[in-house]
Amino acid sequence: MSKKQWLVGLVLAGSVSVAGCGAPGEDTPAESGVQQEAPAEGSGDAAEGDSQQELPQPDLEGIPEVVAEVNGEKILREEFATSYEGQFQQVALQSQQTGQEVDQDQLKTRTADTLIGNELLVQEVQKRGITASTEEIDASWAELVESSGLGSREEALAAIAEQGIDKAEVTSQVEAQVGVDKLIAEETGDTTATEAELQSLYEQVKAQQAAAGGQEGEESGFPTFEEARSALEEQVKGQKEGAAAEALVTTLRESADVVVHL
C-alpha cells in the first residue's frame, strides 16, 4: 500500500479526504447542500475576533515510524501525519467557534482507525478482484477536479506534484478510490431515499437552524422541501453508503490481524 494513500482528496479538496473525522457519510447540515441563513448583520466583529485567535497546533511528538500494521501492511508515520494534520485543521477551527479544547489523543485514535479502515477496504477490493475501468477512473478524476476548483486534470496533477507525489502514484490512488467506491456500492445496494427519509432529514436540518437562532419560513431564506430535494437525496445516499462502509470495516477488522503502535 502506498505510504501516501488517500491523499489525493486531501490535496485537492483542502483537507477533505476519505480519511475524515466523522463516520463515513456523516455530514453536517451545511455539507448536505441545504443552505442555512447567513449570520445576522452586525455579527462580523465577533467573527473577526474569532479568526484572530491563535489556533492550537497539532502535536505529533512521539508518533512511531510505523503507526499500525494491517494484515502485514504498514501504515507509516508520514501517511498518518498528513492525514492527522488535515483533520486537526478542521477540528481546530470548530473548537475555535465552540470554545472546546481539541482532544488530540482522541483525534489520533480516530485518525489511525480511519487509516486502518481504508487499508482494510483496499485489501477487500483486491480480495474480491474488483477493478476500475478507464471510464470510471476518468469520471473520478472529473469529480476531483470539480471539487478542487481547478480547471483540468493537468492543473490538479501539478498541484499534487507540489506535495511531492508523482503522477504514477496519484493514478494508483485514484484507481484504488474507484475500487473502494465500487465495493461500498456493492455493500450498500439500493440507496434511493424514501419520501419519509427525505422529509425527516429536512425537518432535522430546519430544526437545527432554529436551535442555532435562525428563523423558519420563507423570510429566513431557508429553502423549501422541493428546493432542497436534490441535496437531501445526496445526503441520504451518503448516509446509507457510510453506514454500509462502517459495517463492512467492523466486520473485516474482527478477522484481521491489526496491530496499533500509538
PASEBA-1860 file (N, C-alpha, C; in nm, 3 decimals):
! residues 262
1> MSKKQWLV> 0.083/-0.119/0.000/0.000/0.000/0.000/0.086/0.124/0.000 ~ 0.055/0.224/-0.081/0.135/0.345/-0.088/0.131/0.419/0.044 ~ 0.245/0.474/0.082/0.252/0.548/0.208/0.171/0.676/0.204 ~ 0.142/0.725/0.082/0.062/0.846/0.071/-0.079/0.816/0.023 ~ -0.125/0.694/0.043/-0.257/0.655/0.000/-0.363/0.747/0.059 ~ -0.467/0.775/-0.022/-0.582/0.854/0.018/-0.551/1.003/0.029 ~ -0.436/1.048/-0.021/-0.403/1.190/-0.008/-0.448/1.273/-0.127 ~ -0.496/1.210/-0.232/-0.541/1.287/-0.348/-0.652/1.383/-0.308
9> GLVLAGSV> -0.754/1.329/-0.242/-0.864/1.414/-0.198/-0.818/1.521/-0.101 ~ -0.724/1.485/-0.014/-0.672/1.580/0.084/-0.605/1.698/0.017 ~ -0.522/1.670/-0.084/-0.451/1.777/-0.153/-0.545/1.863/-0.236 ~ -0.636/1.797/-0.308/-0.723/1.870/-0.398/-0.833/1.946/-0.327 ~ -0.891/1.887/-0.225/-1.009/1.945/-0.164/-0.981/2.021/-0.037 ~ -0.854/2.043/-0.006/-0.822/2.124/0.111/-0.861/2.059/0.241 ~ -0.803/1.943/0.268/-0.822/1.870/0.394/-0.952/1.794/0.402 ~ -1.026/1.782/0.292/-1.145/1.699/0.292/-1.112/1.571/0.218
17> SVAGCGAP> -1.081/1.465/0.293/-1.035/1.341/0.230/-1.121/1.225/0.271 ~ -1.088/1.109/0.216/-1.156/0.987/0.256/-1.140/0.965/0.405 ~ -1.025/0.999/0.455/-0.999/0.979/0.597/-1.054/1.095/0.676 ~ -1.186/1.110/0.680/-1.249/1.220/0.751/-1.259/1.191/0.899 ~ -1.295/1.295/0.976/-1.301/1.278/1.121/-1.420/1.196/1.165 ~ -1.536/1.219/1.102/-1.655/1.151/1.146/-1.671/1.016/1.081 ~ -1.780/0.952/1.112/-1.810/0.825/1.049/-1.835/0.846/0.902 ~ -1.808/0.746/0.820/-1.829/0.762/0.676/-1.971/0.805/0.647
25> GEDTPAES> -1.984/0.906/0.559/-2.115/0.952/0.520/-2.179/1.045/0.620 ~ -2.110/1.078/0.727/-2.167/1.163/0.830/-2.140/1.308/0.795 ~ -2.245/1.382/0.754/-2.229/1.519/0.711/-2.303/1.614/0.803 ~ -2.257/1.737/0.805/-2.330/1.840/0.877/-2.439/1.890/0.787 ~ -2.539/1.962/0.842/-2.644/2.017/0.759/-2.591/2.103/0.646 ~ -2.487/2.182/0.672/-2.432/2.267/0.568/-2.374/2.184/0.456 ~ -2.310/2.072/0.491/-2.249/1.988/0.391/-2.353/1.917/0.306 ~ -2.475/1.906/0.357/-2.578/1.838/0.282/-2.626/1.920/0.165
33> GVQQEAPA> -2.586/2.046/0.160/-2.628/2.131/0.050/-2.750/2.212/0.084 ~ -2.810/2.190/0.200/-2.924/2.269/0.243/-2.870/2.394/0.309 ~ -2.878/2.504/0.240/-2.815/2.626/0.286/-2.893/2.687/0.401 ~ -2.819/2.728/0.504/-2.882/2.791/0.618/-2.859/2.941/0.614 ~ -2.931/3.010/0.700/-2.928/3.155/0.699/-2.790/3.207/0.734 ~ -2.747/3.311/0.665/-2.619/3.374/0.695/-2.626/3.444/0.829 ~ -2.510/3.468/0.897/-2.510/3.536/1.025/-2.577/3.672/1.014 ~ -2.645/3.711/1.119/-2.715/3.838/1.118/-2.617/3.953/1.104
41> EGSGDAAE> -2.668/4.062/1.049/-2.584/4.179/1.029/-2.535/4.229/1.164 ~ -2.407/4.262/1.169/-2.350/4.310/1.294/-2.272/4.203/1.366 ~ -2.280/4.077/1.317/-2.207/3.969/1.384/-2.065/3.958/1.332 ~ -2.029/4.041/1.237/-1.898/4.033/1.175/-1.785/4.060/1.271 ~ -1.806/4.151/1.367/-1.698/4.184/1.462/-1.658/4.062/1.543 ~ -1.761/3.986/1.587/-1.730/3.867/1.667/-1.656/3.765/1.584 ~ -1.704/3.749/1.459/-1.637/3.651/1.372/-1.495/3.692/1.347 ~ -1.473/3.823/1.327/-1.338/3.871/1.301/-1.249/3.848/1.422
49> GDSQQELP> -1.307/3.866/1.542/-1.229/3.843/1.663/-1.190/3.698/1.677 ~ -1.286/3.607/1.641/-1.256/3.464/1.649/-1.142/3.427/1.556 ~ -1.145/3.484/1.433/-1.045/3.447/1.334/-0.906/3.492/1.375 ~ -0.901/3.592/1.466/-0.771/3.642/1.509/-0.714/3.562/1.625 ~ -0.796/3.473/1.683/-0.747/3.390/1.791/-0.646/3.290/1.735 ~ -0.545/3.263/1.813/-0.442/3.170/1.767/-0.492/3.027/1.774 ~ -0.480/2.957/1.662/-0.524/2.818/1.658/-0.422/2.729/1.728 ~ -0.470/2.619/1.792/-0.375/2.524/1.850/-0.298/2.454/1.740
57> QPDLEGIP> -0.188/2.393/1.774/-0.103/2.326/1.676/-0.109/2.174/1.697 ~ -0.104/2.097/1.588/-0.106/1.952/1.601/0.020/1.901/1.671 ~ 0.002/1.807/1.762/0.113/1.750/1.838/0.144/1.611/1.783 ~ 0.255/1.599/1.713/0.296/1.471/1.655/0.418/1.411/1.725 ~ 0.451/1.467/1.838/0.566/1.416/1.913/0.540/1.274/1.961 ~ 0.636/1.188/1.940/0.624/1.051/1.988/0.551/0.957/1.894 ~ 0.507/1.006/1.777/0.441/0.916/1.682/0.546/0.823/1.621 ~ 0.528/0.693/1.629/0.630/0.598/1.579/0.638/0.597/1.427
65> EVVAEVNG> 0.745/0.545/1.374/0.762/0.537/1.229/0.656/0.447/1.166 ~ 0.621/0.338/1.234/0.512/0.252/1.190/0.398/0.270/1.289 ~ 0.290/0.333/1.243/0.178/0.364/1.331/0.090/0.242/1.353 ~ 0.072/0.163/1.247/-0.012/0.044/1.259/0.025/-0.056/1.150 ~ -0.013/-0.181/1.172/0.006/-0.287/1.073/-0.127/-0.357/1.053 ~ -0.165/-0.372/0.927/-0.294/-0.432/0.893/-0.269/-0.552/0.802 ~ -0.282/-0.670/0.857/-0.252/-0.793/0.781/-0.115/-0.785/0.715 ~ -0.020/-0.731/0.790/0.117/-0.723/0.742/0.151/-0.596/0.666
73> EKILREEF> 0.050/-0.518/0.624/0.074/-0.392/0.553/0.092/-0.280/0.656 ~ 0.198/-0.200/0.636/0.231/-0.096/0.734/0.168/0.039/0.699 ~ 0.118/0.105/0.801/0.074/0.244/0.789/0.183/0.328/0.854 ~ 0.252/0.407/0.773/0.371/0.478/0.820/0.338/0.614/0.880 ~ 0.434/0.665/0.956/0.419/0.792/1.024/0.386/0.905/0.927 ~ 0.449/0.905/0.810/0.427/1.013/0.713/0.281/1.018/0.668 ~ 0.225/0.902/0.639/0.085/0.895/0.597/-0.006/0.940/0.711 ~ 0.023/0.891/0.832/-0.057/0.929/0.948/-0.050/1.080/0.973
81> ATSYEGQF> 0.070/1.135/0.967/0.089/1.277/0.996/0.012/1.365/0.898 ~ 0.017/1.332/0.770/-0.054/1.412/0.671/-0.203/1.407/0.694 ~ -0.256/1.289/0.720/-0.399/1.275/0.746/-0.438/1.345/0.875 ~ -0.356/1.328/0.979/-0.387/1.388/1.109/-0.387/1.540/1.101 ~ -0.288/1.596/1.035/-0.279/1.742/1.025/-0.398/1.800/0.950 ~ -0.443/1.729/0.846/-0.560/1.776/0.772/-0.685/1.773/0.858 ~ -0.703/1.666/0.933/-0.820/1.655/1.020/-0.810/1.754/1.136 ~ -0.690/1.770/1.189/-0.671/1.861/1.303/-0.710/2.003/1.265
89> QQVALQSQ> -0.677/2.043/1.143/-0.709/2.179/1.099/-0.859/2.203/1.107 ~ -0.937/2.106/1.062/-1.083/2.119/1.066/-1.134/2.125/1.210 ~ -1.085/2.033/1.292/-1.132/2.027/1.430/-1.091/2.151/1.508 ~ -0.971/2.203/1.480/-0.923/2.323/1.548/-1.011/2.444/1.516 ~ -1.052/2.454/1.391/-1.141/2.564/1.353/-1.276/2.553/1.423 ~ -1.325/2.430/1.434/-1.452/2.408/1.505/-1.437/2.441/1.654 ~ -1.323/2.402/1.712/-1.303/2.428/1.855/-1.293/2.577/1.883 ~ -1.241/2.651/1.784/-1.232/2.796/1.799/-1.371/2.858/1.811
97> QTGQEVDQ> -1.466/2.800/1.739/-1.603/2.852/1.742/-1.678/2.809/1.867 ~ -1.652/2.685/1.912/-1.726/2.632/2.027/-1.660/2.662/2.161 ~ -1.529/2.691/2.156/-1.456/2.715/2.280/-1.409/2.588/2.348 ~ -1.433/2.474/2.285/-1.390/2.346/2.343/-1.248/2.313/2.299 ~ -1.170/2.258/2.388/-1.032/2.222/2.358/-1.027/2.096/2.271 ~ -0.934/2.092/2.178/-0.918/1.975/2.092/-0.858/1.859/2.173 ~ -0.925/1.746/2.170/-0.874/1.625/2.236/-0.784/1.554/2.134 ~ -0.654/1.582/2.140/-0.564/1.528/2.039/-0.544/1.378/2.052
105> DQLKTRTA> -0.549/1.326/2.172/-0.536/1.181/2.188/-0.651/1.109/2.119 ~ -0.771/1.161/2.139/-0.888/1.101/2.075/-0.880/1.114/1.924 ~ -0.836/1.230/1.876/-0.826/1.253/1.732/-0.721/1.162/1.669 ~ -0.612/1.137/1.740/-0.509/1.046/1.689/-0.564/0.904/1.675 ~ -0.641/0.863/1.774/-0.700/0.729/1.768/-0.797/0.719/1.651 ~ -0.878/0.824/1.631/-0.973/0.824/1.521/-0.902/0.825/1.386 ~ -0.793/0.900/1.378/-0.716/0.904/1.254/-0.659/0.767/1.222 ~ -0.600/0.704/1.321/-0.544/0.570/1.300/-0.653/0.472/1.260
113> DTLIGNEL> -0.768/0.478/1.327/-0.879/0.387/1.295/-0.927/0.408/1.151 ~ -0.932/0.534/1.106/-0.975/0.562/0.971/-0.877/0.506/0.869 ~ -0.748/0.525/0.893/-0.646/0.472/0.802/-0.647/0.319/0.800 ~ -0.670/0.260/0.915/-0.681/0.115/0.922/-0.804/0.069/0.842 ~ -0.914/0.140/0.857/-1.035/0.108/0.782/-1.012/0.120/0.633 ~ -0.944/0.226/0.591/-0.911/0.243/0.449/-0.831/0.125/0.396 ~ -0.731/0.084/0.474/-0.645/-0.028/0.432/-0.726/-0.157/0.421 ~ -0.814/-0.179/0.515/-0.897/-0.299/0.511/-0.987/-0.300/0.388
121> LVQEVQKR> -1.040/-0.184/0.352/-1.127/-0.175/0.235/-1.048/-0.201/0.107 ~ -0.929/-0.145/0.097/-0.846/-0.168/-0.022/-0.810/-0.316/-0.033 ~ -0.776/-0.377/0.078/-0.743/-0.520/0.076/-0.864/-0.602/0.033 ~ -0.983/-0.560/0.074/-1.104/-0.633/0.037/-1.133/-0.616/-0.112 ~ -1.105/-0.497/-0.165/-1.120/-0.475/-0.309/-1.031/-0.572/-0.386 ~ -0.908/-0.586/-0.341/-0.815/-0.677/-0.407/-0.860/-0.822/-0.392 ~ -0.910/-0.856/-0.275/-0.955/-0.993/-0.248/-1.071/-1.030/-0.339 ~ -1.163/-0.935/-0.363/-1.280/-0.963/-0.445/-1.252/-0.947/-0.594
129> GITASTEE> -1.133/-0.899/-0.628/-1.099/-0.882/-0.768/-1.173/-0.768/-0.836 ~ -1.209/-0.666/-0.760/-1.279/-0.550/-0.816/-1.179/-0.462/-0.889 ~ -1.211/-0.425/-1.011/-1.122/-0.341/-1.091/-1.194/-0.215/-1.137 ~ -1.115/-0.116/-1.177/-1.170/0.012/-1.223/-1.147/0.027/-1.373 ~ -1.251/0.060/-1.446/-1.239/0.081/-1.589/-1.182/0.221/-1.616 ~ -1.137/0.242/-1.739/-1.086/0.373/-1.778/-1.193/0.479/-1.763 ~ -1.316/0.446/-1.801/-1.426/0.541/-1.791/-1.453/0.579/-1.645 ~ -1.447/0.480/-1.556/-1.472/0.507/-1.414/-1.361/0.594/-1.355
137> IDASWAEL> -1.238/0.567/-1.395/-1.126/0.647/-1.346/-1.138/0.791/-1.396 ~ -1.174/0.807/-1.524/-1.191/0.941/-1.581/-1.301/1.017/-1.507 ~ -1.411/0.947/-1.476/-1.521/1.011/-1.405/-1.479/1.054/-1.264 ~ -1.398/0.970/-1.199/-1.349/1.004/-1.065/-1.258/1.126/-1.071 ~ -1.174/1.132/-1.173/-1.087/1.248/-1.192/-1.170/1.375/-1.213 ~ -1.275/1.364/-1.291/-1.360/1.480/-1.318/-1.421/1.533/-1.189 ~ -1.463/1.442/-1.101/-1.519/1.484/-0.972/-1.414/1.551/-0.886 ~ -1.293/1.495/-0.882/-1.185/1.553/-0.803/-1.150/1.693/-0.852
145> VESSGLGS> -1.141/1.707/-0.985/-1.106/1.838/-1.042/-1.215/1.940/-1.010 ~ -1.341/1.898/-1.022/-1.451/1.991/-0.995/-1.453/2.034/-0.849 ~ -1.433/1.938/-0.758/-1.437/1.970/-0.616/-1.319/2.057/-0.574 ~ -1.208/2.047/-0.647/-1.089/2.124/-0.612/-1.096/2.267/-0.662 ~ -1.183/2.292/-0.761/-1.190/2.424/-0.820/-1.083/2.450/-0.923 ~ -1.006/2.347/-0.955/-0.903/2.361/-1.058/-0.966/2.335/-1.196 ~ -0.899/2.383/-1.300/-0.959/2.380/-1.432/-0.945/2.249/-1.507 ~ -0.846/2.167/-1.474/-0.822/2.047/-1.552/-0.744/1.945/-1.470
153> REEALAAI> -0.735/1.823/-1.526/-0.657/1.718/-1.460/-0.511/1.758/-1.453 ~ -0.463/1.825/-1.557/-0.323/1.867/-1.561/-0.293/1.964/-1.447 ~ -0.384/2.058/-1.422/-0.364/2.151/-1.311/-0.367/2.077/-1.178 ~ -0.456/1.980/-1.167/-0.464/1.901/-1.045/-0.335/1.824/-1.021 ~ -0.283/1.762/-1.127/-0.159/1.687/-1.115/-0.043/1.778/-1.076 ~ -0.044/1.900/-1.129/0.062/1.996/-1.094/0.052/2.032/-0.947 ~ -0.071/2.053/-0.897/-0.090/2.088/-0.756/-0.045/1.974/-0.666 ~ -0.076/1.852/-0.708/-0.036/1.735/-0.629/0.114/1.715/-0.633
161> AEQGIDKA> 0.175/1.743/-0.750/0.320/1.728/-0.763/0.394/1.818/-0.666 ~ 0.333/1.934/-0.636/0.395/2.026/-0.540/0.402/1.965/-0.401 ~ 0.318/1.864/-0.376/0.320/1.795/-0.247/0.417/1.677/-0.247 ~ 0.490/1.659/-0.357/0.588/1.552/-0.364/0.532/1.418/-0.403 ~ 0.412/1.417/-0.465/0.350/1.292/-0.508/0.356/1.286/-0.660 ~ 0.416/1.181/-0.717/0.430/1.177/-0.862/0.304/1.125/-0.930 ~ 0.301/1.139/-1.063/0.182/1.108/-1.142/0.141/0.963/-1.128 ~ 0.237/0.872/-1.131/0.206/0.729/-1.122/0.138/0.695/-0.990
169> EVTSQVEA> 0.186/0.757/-0.883/0.128/0.730/-0.752/-0.013/0.785/-0.743 ~ -0.033/0.904/-0.800/-0.166/0.965/-0.799/-0.264/0.877/-0.876 ~ -0.222/0.830/-0.993/-0.308/0.744/-1.074/-0.348/0.619/-0.997 ~ -0.251/0.563/-0.924/-0.278/0.444/-0.843/-0.379/0.474/-0.733 ~ -0.367/0.592/-0.673/-0.459/0.631/-0.566/-0.601/0.647/-0.618 ~ -0.614/0.713/-0.732/-0.747/0.734/-0.789/-0.811/0.600/-0.825 ~ -0.733/0.510/-0.882/-0.784/0.378/-0.916/-0.828/0.302/-0.791 ~ -0.750/0.315/-0.684/-0.786/0.249/-0.558/-0.916/0.306/-0.503
177> QVGVDKLI> -0.932/0.438/-0.514/-1.054/0.502/-0.464/-1.177/0.454/-0.540 ~ -1.162/0.441/-0.673/-1.273/0.391/-0.755/-1.310/0.249/-0.711 ~ -1.208/0.168/-0.685/-1.234/0.031/-0.640/-1.310/0.028/-0.508 ~ -1.271/0.114/-0.415/-1.340/0.119/-0.286/-1.484/0.168/-0.305 ~ -1.502/0.267/-0.392/-1.638/0.317/-0.418/-1.727/0.204/-0.471 ~ -1.672/0.122/-0.560/-1.749/0.010/-0.616/-1.779/-0.095/-0.509 ~ -1.681/-0.117/-0.422/-1.701/-0.211/-0.312/-1.815/-0.165/-0.222 ~ -1.813/-0.037/-0.185/-1.917/0.017/-0.097/-2.053/0.013/-0.165
185> AEETGDTT> -2.055/0.039/-0.297/-2.182/0.033/-0.371/-2.239/-0.109/-0.366 ~ -2.152/-0.209/-0.376/-2.196/-0.348/-0.366/-2.257/-0.375/-0.229 ~ -2.192/-0.324/-0.127/-2.238/-0.348/0.010/-2.367/-0.272/0.041 ~ -2.382/-0.154/-0.017/-2.495/-0.068/0.017/-2.623/-0.112/-0.052 ~ -2.612/-0.149/-0.180/-2.732/-0.183/-0.255/-2.809/-0.058/-0.294 ~ -2.940/-0.066/-0.291/-3.024/0.046/-0.333/-3.014/0.162/-0.234 ~ -2.978/0.280/-0.286/-2.963/0.398/-0.199/-3.074/0.499/-0.222 ~ -3.178/0.460/-0.295/-3.288/0.553/-0.321/-3.354/0.595/-0.191
193> ATEAELQS> -3.368/0.723/-0.172/-3.428/0.775/-0.049/-3.580/0.772/-0.058 ~ -3.644/0.732/0.050/-3.790/0.736/0.056/-3.834/0.878/0.090 ~ -3.960/0.908/0.063/-4.014/1.040/0.097/-4.006/1.064/0.247 ~ -4.027/0.958/0.324/-4.022/0.973/0.470/-3.880/1.009/0.516 ~ -3.778/0.946/0.454/-3.640/0.976/0.490/-3.603/1.120/0.453 ~ -3.647/1.163/0.336/-3.618/1.300/0.293/-3.686/1.401/0.383 ~ -3.811/1.376/0.414/-3.886/1.470/0.498/-3.826/1.477/0.638 ~ -3.786/1.361/0.691/-3.727/1.358/0.824/-3.597/1.437/0.829
201> LYEQVKAQ> -3.512/1.418/0.729/-3.385/1.491/0.724/-3.408/1.641/0.709 ~ -3.505/1.676/0.625/-3.536/1.818/0.603/-3.579/1.883/0.735 ~ -3.668/1.818/0.806/-3.716/1.873/0.933/-3.603/1.881/1.036 ~ -3.513/1.784/1.031/-3.399/1.784/1.123/-3.309/1.906/1.099 ~ -3.278/1.931/0.971/-3.192/2.044/0.938/-3.261/2.176/0.973 ~ -3.389/2.184/0.944/-3.463/2.307/0.973/-3.468/2.333/1.124 ~ -3.484/2.225/1.201/-3.486/2.240/1.347/-3.351/2.283/1.401 ~ -3.245/2.233/1.339/-3.111/2.272/1.381/-3.087/2.420/1.356
209> QAAAGGQE> -3.138/2.470/1.245/-3.123/2.613/1.219/-3.198/2.694/1.322 ~ -3.320/2.651/1.356/-3.399/2.723/1.455/-3.328/2.722/1.590 ~ -3.269/2.607/1.625/-3.198/2.596/1.754/-3.075/2.684/1.758 ~ -3.018/2.709/1.639/-2.898/2.792/1.631/-2.932/2.941/1.627 ~ -3.062/2.972/1.636/-3.102/3.112/1.637/-3.154/3.164/1.506 ~ -3.166/3.075/1.406/-3.219/3.117/1.276/-3.370/3.123/1.280 ~ -3.426/3.175/1.171/-3.570/3.184/1.159/-3.619/3.077/1.063 ~ -3.740/3.031/1.084/-3.800/2.936/0.993/-3.892/3.010/0.896
217> GEESGFPT> -3.924/2.942/0.785/-4.016/3.003/0.691/-3.945/3.069/0.576 ~ -4.024/3.121/0.482/-3.969/3.179/0.361/-3.882/3.299/0.388 ~ -3.917/3.379/0.491/-3.842/3.500/0.519/-3.700/3.470/0.564 ~ -3.675/3.351/0.613/-3.542/3.317/0.664/-3.444/3.287/0.551 ~ -3.495/3.264/0.430/-3.408/3.226/0.321/-3.380/3.078/0.319 ~ -3.439/3.002/0.412/-3.420/2.857/0.414/-3.498/2.798/0.298 ~ -3.438/2.705/0.223/-3.506/2.651/0.105/-3.629/2.570/0.140 ~ -3.722/2.564/0.046/-3.838/2.478/0.063/-3.794/2.333/0.047
225> FEEARSAL> -3.882/2.242/0.083/-3.851/2.100/0.072/-3.816/2.063/-0.072 ~ -3.893/2.112/-0.167/-3.867/2.079/-0.307/-3.735/2.140/-0.355 ~ -3.704/2.261/-0.310/-3.577/2.324/-0.347/-3.459/2.243/-0.293 ~ -3.477/2.183/-0.177/-3.369/2.110/-0.112/-3.366/1.961/-0.149 ~ -3.463/1.915/-0.227/-3.478/1.773/-0.253/-3.350/1.708/-0.304 ~ -3.288/1.767/-0.404/-3.169/1.706/-0.463/-3.057/1.690/-0.361 ~ -3.033/1.796/-0.282/-2.930/1.789/-0.179/-2.965/1.687/-0.072 ~ -3.093/1.679/-0.037/-3.136/1.583/0.063/-3.117/1.439/0.014
233> EEQVKGQK> -3.145/1.416/-0.114/-3.126/1.282/-0.171/-2.980/1.241/-0.166 ~ -2.891/1.334/-0.196/-2.748/1.305/-0.189/-2.705/1.277/-0.046 ~ -2.762/1.353/0.049/-2.727/1.332/0.189/-2.770/1.193/0.237 ~ -2.891/1.154/0.204/-2.941/1.023/0.244/-2.857/0.913/0.180 ~ -2.825/0.930/0.052/-2.740/0.833/-0.018/-2.606/0.819/0.054 ~ -2.545/0.933/0.090/-2.418/0.931/0.161/-2.427/0.862/0.296 ~ -2.538/0.885/0.365/-2.557/0.822/0.496/-2.567/0.670/0.484 ~ -2.638/0.624/0.382/-2.653/0.480/0.362/-2.520/0.416/0.323
241> EGAAAEAL> -2.446/0.483/0.236/-2.315/0.432/0.196/-2.220/0.433/0.316 ~ -2.228/0.537/0.397/-2.142/0.546/0.514/-2.171/0.436/0.614 ~ -2.298/0.408/0.635/-2.336/0.301/0.728/-2.287/0.166/0.677 ~ -2.298/0.144/0.545/-2.252/0.018/0.487/-2.101/0.004/0.499 ~ -2.029/0.115/0.474/-1.883/0.112/0.484/-1.840/0.084/0.627 ~ -1.905/0.150/0.720/-1.870/0.131/0.861/-1.895/-0.012/0.906 ~ -2.007/-0.068/0.863/-2.039/-0.206/0.900/-1.939/-0.304/0.838 ~ -1.899/-0.277/0.713/-1.803/-0.366/0.647/-1.667/-0.359/0.715
249> VTTLRESA> -1.623/-0.238/0.749/-1.493/-0.223/0.817/-1.496/-0.296/0.951 ~ -1.606/-0.283/1.023/-1.618/-0.351/1.153/-1.605/-0.502/1.136 ~ -1.671/-0.556/1.035/-1.665/-0.700/1.009/-1.525/-0.744/0.967 ~ -1.463/-0.667/0.878/-1.330/-0.701/0.830/-1.227/-0.694/0.943 ~ -1.243/-0.597/1.030/-1.144/-0.580/1.138/-1.151/-0.694/1.239 ~ -1.269/-0.751/1.256/-1.286/-0.860/1.352/-1.197/-0.980/1.317 ~ -1.176/-1.004/1.187/-1.098/-1.119/1.145/-0.958/-1.081/1.094 ~ -0.925/-0.952/1.103/-0.796/-0.906/1.053/-0.690/-0.908/1.163
257> DVVVHL> -0.566/-0.910/1.118/-0.451/-0.901/1.210/-0.410/-0.754/1.213 ~ -0.458/-0.682/1.313/-0.433/-0.538/1.323/-0.352/-0.510/1.450 ~ -0.240/-0.441/1.431/-0.156/-0.401/1.544/-0.138/-0.250/1.538 ~ -0.173/-0.180/1.645/-0.160/-0.034/1.651/-0.046/0.000/1.745 ~ 0.044/0.088/1.701/0.162/0.119/1.781/0.157/0.257/1.845 ~ 0.043/0.323/1.840/0.032/0.455/1.904/0.043/0.444/2.055
END
